[in-house]
């Protein structure tokens, strides 16, 4: 049995979103060192603000300033800060109810240790030196034993309001493809493609998943397929992806490898993009040293008859 593989995997992308009037005012306020909440019809002040009352679902737009001081309602100590977190030294994640608010805001609390943090402790905002209109304009909260600060009564009207944000999203984890896909990846390193046959319906699935998605039974019988196959359907990509060194337009297709009962996807090259078609016969172009095919190219064979691949479209 080949070794079951595992490897670190990072999923990372910038998330861009536009802001409505409430979130725009909230983030613009942080840029100007003002914390805004929103008042509901029954008088509750919600911080951070939302556009709809979580109790009645009524739209709410009545902005109100709250104080930069508040009280810890609950907390948890973070012994080992990770990349991108607010502080590089151990700190507490805390829910903080700012003075004038009825709900709590989650943020970092800078404290010398867990013994220095307790529910009910008083804190205040520590503003970032450079502010851009983001939640990170609050660098963190810090212990505070002074007088309760009062808001200045800002209305939420600002010049040059923030209308959109770009937030980086990143997920780091260790991925293991399991027994079936480990065997599939080992075979790719030898420039072979293997699937697994269902013992019940006898369909061959590539890439294998270790179980038949139709019958729900385990699969273990390995079947070598391809390497040639048929384009069942495709799309023309006209938007260039960041960090992808492929010129647009290019074609991605579903390819039914000979002997497989499930189409996999791959890039089509070696032919003008506007000549790619359903039924086109293709073969893999392997990278040096093996691995997943870099792309598929036409074999020069006649196109496959639609009846031979219609169930895989």
C-alpha positions in Angstrom: 0.0 0.0 0.0 1.5 3.4 -1.0 2.2 5.9 1.7 -0.8 8.1 2.6 0.4 11.6 1.8 0.0 14.8 3.8 1.3 18.3 3.2 0.8 21.9 4.4 -1.7 23.8 2.4 -2.5 27.5 2.3 -5.7 29.0 0.9 -5.3 32.8 0.5 -7.1 35.5 -1.4 -8.2 39.1 -1.0 -11.9 39.5 -0.1 -13.3 42.8 -1.6 -16.6 44.1 -0.4 -18.6 47.3 -0.7 -20.1 48.9 2.4 -23.6 50.2 3.1 -24.2 53.5 4.9 -24.0 52.0 8.4 -20.8 50.0 8.0 -19.3 52.9 6.0 -20.0 55.3 8.8 -18.6 52.9 11.4 -15.3 52.3 9.6 -14.9 55.9 8.6 -15.5 56.8 12.2 -12.7 54.5 13.3 -10.4 56.3 10.9 -11.3 59.6 12.7 -11.0 58.0 16.2 -14.8 57.9 16.7 -16.7 54.8 17.6 -20.3 54.7 16.3 -23.1 52.4 17.1 -26.7 52.2 15.8 -29.8 52.7 17.9 -32.8 50.4 17.5 -36.5 51.5 17.8 -36.6 50.3 21.5 -33.5 52.3 22.4 -30.8 49.7 22.4 -27.4 50.7 21.0 -25.6 48.0 19.0 -21.8 48.1 18.6 -20.5 47.1 16.2 -23.5 48.4 14.2 -25.7 46.4 12.0 -28.2 47.5 9.3 -31.1 45.4 10.6 -32.4 44.9 14.1 -31.5 41.3 15.1 -34.8 41.0 17.1 -37.3 42.6 14.7 -35.4 42.6 11.4 -36.4 46.3 11.0 -33.9 48.4 9.1 -32.0 50.7 11.4 -29.9 53.8 10.4 -29.9 56.0 13.5 -26.1 56.4 14.3 -24.9 57.3 17.7 -21.4 57.8 19.1 -20.3 55.7 22.1 -17.3 56.2 24.3 -13.8 54.7 23.7 -13.9 53.2 27.2 -15.7 50.1 28.3 -16.0 47.0 30.4 -14.8 43.4 29.7 -17.8 41.1 29.7 -15.9 37.8 29.0 -12.4 36.9 27.7 -10.0 34.1 26.7 -6.2 34.2 26.9 -4.2 33.7 23.7 -0.9 32.2 24.6 0.6 32.0 21.1 -0.5 34.8 18.7 -0.6 33.7 15.0 0.4 35.6 11.9 -1.8 38.6 11.2 -3.3 38.8 14.7 -3.5 42.2 16.4 -0.5 41.7 18.7 2.7 39.7 18.4 2.9 39.1 22.2 0.4 37.0 24.2 -2.9 38.8 24.8 -6.6 38.3 25.6 -9.4 38.1 23.2 -12.2 40.0 25.0 -15.8 40.9 24.5 -16.0 44.6 25.5 -19.1 46.6 26.1 -18.2 50.2 25.4 -19.8 52.9 27.6 -23.1 53.8 25.9 -23.5 50.5 24.1 -25.8 47.5 24.9 -23.8 44.9 23.0 -20.1 43.9 23.2 -17.3 44.2 20.6 -14.8 41.5 20.1 -11.2 42.7 20.1 -7.7 42.2 21.5 -6.8 43.3 25.0 -3.2 44.0 25.7 -2.4 42.8 29.3 0.8 41.5 30.9 -0.7 38.1 31.6 -4.0 36.2 32.2 -3.9 37.0 35.9 -4.2 40.7 35.0 -7.5 40.1 33.1 -10.9 39.7 34.7 -14.5 40.1 33.8 -15.7 43.6 34.7 -12.3 45.2 34.3 -12.2 48.6 32.7 -10.5 49.2 29.4 -10.1 51.8 26.7 -9.2 51.9 23.0 -5.6 52.1 21.9 -5.7 53.7 18.5 -3.4 52.7 15.6 -0.9 55.2 14.6 -2.0 55.1 11.0 -5.7 54.6 10.4 -7.3 53.7 7.1 -10.9 53.0 7.8 -10.8 49.4 9.1 -11.4 47.5 12.3 -7.6 47.4 12.7 -7.7 51.2 13.3 -8.4 50.0 16.9 -4.9 48.6 17.5 -6.2 46.9 20.7 -7.7 47.7 24.1 -5.7 48.4 27.2 -6.4 48.4 30.9 -7.9 51.8 32.1 -8.5 53.1 35.6 -9.5 56.6 34.7 -12.8 58.4 34.5 -15.6 57.1 32.3 -15.1 58.9 28.9 -18.0 60.6 27.3 -18.8 60.7 23.6 -18.7 64.0 21.7 -22.0 63.3 20.1 -20.8 62.8 16.5 -23.6 62.4 14.0 -21.8 60.0 11.7 -21.3 62.5 8.8 -17.8 62.5 7.5 -15.9 63.9 4.5 -14.4 61.3 2.2 -16.2 58.3 3.7 -14.9 54.8 3.3 -17.1 52.9 0.8 -15.3 49.6 0.4 -12.6 47.4 2.0 -10.2 44.7 0.9 -9.7 42.1 3.6 -7.1 39.4 3.2 -8.4 35.9 3.9 -6.0 33.1 4.7 -6.4 29.5 5.9 -3.3 27.4 6.9 -3.8 23.7 7.5 -2.3 20.3 6.9 -4.2 18.3 4.2 -4.2 14.6 3.8 -5.9 13.2 0.7 -6.5 9.8 2.2 -5.7 6.4 0.9 -7.4 6.6 -2.5 -6.1 9.9 -3.6 -2.7 9.2 -2.3 -2.5 6.3 -4.7 -3.8 8.6 -7.4 -1.0 11.2 -6.7 1.7 8.5 -6.5 0.6 7.3 -10.0 0.7 10.8 -11.4 4.4 11.0 -10.3 4.9 8.1 -12.7 2.9 9.7 -15.4 0.0 7.3 -15.0 -3.6 7.9 -14.1 -5.5 5.5 -11.8 -9.1 5.4 -10.6 -11.1 3.0 -8.5 -14.0 0.8 -9.6 -17.2 0.5 -7.6 -17.9 -3.1 -6.8 -21.6 -2.5 -7.2 -22.3 -0.3 -10.2 -18.8 -1.0 -11.8 -18.2 2.6 -12.6 -14.6 3.9 -12.5 -14.1 7.1 -10.7 -11.1 9.5 -11.4 -9.8 11.0 -9.2 -10.9 8.2 -6.8 -12.6 9.2 -3.5 -12.4 5.9 -1.7 -16.2 5.4 -2.0 -18.7 5.3 -4.8 -20.8 8.6 -4.7 -23.8 6.8 -6.3 -23.8 3.5 -4.3 -22.2 4.7 -1.1 -19.9 1.6 -0.9 -16.2 1.5 -0.4 -13.9 1.2 -3.5 -10.5 -0.5 -3.5 -10.0 -2.0 -7.0 -7.6 0.2 -8.8 -8.0 0.7 -12.6 -5.5 2.5 -14.8 -7.3 4.8 -17.3 -6.3 7.2 -20.1 -4.0 8.8 -20.6 -6.0 10.0 -23.6 -9.5 11.4 -23.2 -12.4 13.4 -24.7 -13.5 17.0 -24.0 -17.0 16.8 -22.7 -17.6 20.5 -22.0 -15.4 23.5 -21.5 -15.2 27.2 -20.8 -13.1 30.1 -22.1 -11.4 32.1 -19.4 -11.0 35.8 -20.2 -10.0 37.1 -16.7 -6.3 36.7 -15.7 -5.9 35.3 -12.2 -3.3 36.8 -9.9 0.0 34.9 -9.8 -1.1 32.6 -12.6 1.4 32.8 -15.5 -1.1 31.9 -18.3 -2.1 34.4 -20.9 -5.8 34.9 -21.5 -7.9 33.8 -23.2 -7.4 30.1 -22.4 -9.6 27.1 -22.1 -10.5 24.9 -19.1 -12.4 21.7 -19.9 -13.9 18.6 -18.4 -12.1 15.6 -19.8 -13.4 12.1 -19.7 -10.3 9.9 -19.8 -10.6 6.6 -21.7 -12.0 4.0 -19.3 -13.2 6.5 -16.7 -16.9 7.2 -15.8 -16.2 10.6 -14.3 -14.7 13.6 -16.1 -11.9 15.6 -14.5 -10.8 19.1 -15.4 -7.7 20.3 -17.1 -6.4 23.2 -19.3 -6.4 22.8 -23.1 -3.5 24.1 -25.1 -1.8 23.4 -28.4 -4.9 24.6 -30.3 -6.5 28.1 -30.7 -9.0 28.6 -27.9 -11.8 29.2 -30.5 -11.2 25.7 -32.0 -11.7 23.8 -28.8 -15.0 21.8 -29.0 -17.0 19.1 -27.3 -15.7 15.7 -28.5 -12.2 16.8 -29.1 -9.7 14.0 -28.4 -6.8 15.1 -26.1 -3.7 13.7 -24.4 -1.8 15.0 -21.3 1.4 17.0 -21.5 3.4 15.9 -18.4 5.8 18.3 -16.6 9.4 17.2 -16.2 9.7 14.7 -13.3 6.0 13.8 -13.3 3.1 15.2 -11.4 -0.3 16.5 -12.5 -0.4 17.2 -16.3 0.5 20.7 -17.2 -2.2 20.8 -19.9 -3.9 18.6 -22.5 -3.4 18.9 -26.2 -5.2 17.5 -29.3 -4.2 14.0 -30.3 -5.1 14.5 -34.0 -7.7 11.7 -33.8 -11.2 12.2 -35.1 -13.7 13.8 -32.7 -15.5 11.3 -30.4 -19.2 10.7 -31.2 -21.5 12.5 -28.7 -23.2 9.2 -27.8 -19.9 7.9 -26.3 -19.6 10.7 -23.7 -23.1 12.2 -23.3 -23.5 10.7 -19.8 -20.4 12.6 -18.7 -21.3 16.1 -19.8 
